Structures are given as C-alpha cells and as structure tokens.
Amino acid sequence: MSAIALTLGPVFFHWPAERLADFYRRIADEAPVQRVHVGEVVCGKRMPFSDPCWPEIIERLERAGKEVVLATLAAPATVRERRSIAELCGDGRLVEVNDFTALPARSGRPFVAGPFLNVYNEAAARFLAGQGARAICPPVELSLAAVGGMAGACPGVEFEMFAFGRLPLAISGRCYHARLHGLHKDSCQFTCERDADGLAVDTLDGQAFLAINGVQTLSSQVHAFCPSPDELAGHGIRRLRLSPQSCDMIEVSKTYRALLDGQEELDSARFILSCLDLPGKMVDGYARARPGWHAVAAVD
C-alpha cells in the first residue's frame, strides 16, 4: 500500500441524523480511508440534531478499524458552542481544531489543525507543531508547492492536502439560507437541510459562482486534485483529504486509493470521478498554483 493515506473530512452539510448514520455505516464497511473526521463544523444550531447519533457512528467506525477524529466548530459564537469545543478537546481521541480559541483547551495534547485555521507559512506551521499539532490540513487556497514548503519546515508533522469536494472558502456570522428564505438567523427553520451539497449561487449573467451552506460559503465547482503518489511524496505530503458530498463517496475513496497505489492512471481516475453525480464541474487550480476555478482539463 502507498505511504499516502486517505482522510475523510467532516460533513459540512445539514444532513438528517438517519442519513448521517447510513453514510458512515457504508464508510465503515466499504471505504478504504484510514482516518474519519466526525462532528459539526459549520453551525452550532445543528448540533442538537446530530449530536445524539455520533456515539453509535464513532463506535461503528472504530470497530471497522478507522481512526476517528472529533472535529470542532470553525466559528463558535455562543457560550454553549465554546463549551462544546472545550468538552471535545478533553476527549482522549484525536481532535481537529478549526478555531484558535480551542488551543488552550487542547494544550499539551496532540491535535489536527483543520483547514479553517490561517496557516499560510512555515512560521505558523511551526507554532502549531509546538502546540501539539500532529497533522495539518492547510487552507485550500495553498498550492502543492506551498504546502510542501511547510512540510519541509515541520518534518515531524503530517501534512494533508484537501483533494476532493466543494472548497470551504469562508464562514460568516450571517446565515445565507435564512436570509434567502426571509428568515432571521435565530429562527432559520434549518432551511439549509434542503440542499444536501449546498445551494448553488450564480452570477447575474448566469455563470456558476459559489455555493452557500447556512453560514458557510463554498466553491460552486468540485475540487478534484489528482496527483501522482511520487508527486505528493516529493513534497512531503502524507495524506489526502476527501470532503463528503452527496455523490458516491465509496467510489470516490476507491478511485483515490487506486490512484495512490499506482493501480489507476491519472486520466482514468479523473474520468471515473467525472462520471459521478457531482454538484459542480471539476477543478484543481489552487493546488496547481493557479486560480481556483481553473478546470482540470485546462491544467497542463
């Protein structure tokens, strides 16, 4: 097996508890991923719906041999949300930190630095390594070369590239879904649940632009970074992150595993991914140091 491992990131979208349970059962049984991040990252108001199902999901994943990482909110706004982060940081499992305010609660214990933290250079990466970061998934705008530079500066840390899914671009204090439906954020009626991959936003002249997911802004396109294992190893990258979408994530994970094991050619892997029911066209510009919306086909 290739030295490059696969990580399944947290679900960004407001999927019903039954859908989350079914999704992770399949991941446990069929997906060739070593590490699975679970938990609510985008909106604390969703937690009363999903929190009750996490114990069973975690038990199921661990019984299947997956390493479970507890993901924390990216922008906690209330006392209750900050308290929930502190409680998660006290868990014996690995925790994904997505907001710097969580660091004191995790002090002295290993954690994963999530893609919502502003880690754009070697100094920031070294700081997090000194705080206990075992793995770092840098922000999605960084190129393979830039992440490789940080990996070279922190040889004891696993560096992970965001490889598949709509790109998480920003978190806001406002809820776009509530505003769209003429509701206040506090009485949003959880309208984001209607859009399993987020809601597409077009420009005034009809071009695909972004996607909204409650308080989160994502790319309209699906990032599908398909590097060769040698290319990743040459830059010190040890993991690829797959971000759950409503398409067949088992097929996505198997395609990436075959690619990293040298059992699938790059063009073939891209073709397989393109045949899935993706919510947007495939791009990989950021990873190639180009504008993020550049399509795979346009990259030399």
Disulfide bonds with the S-S distance in Angstrom:
none
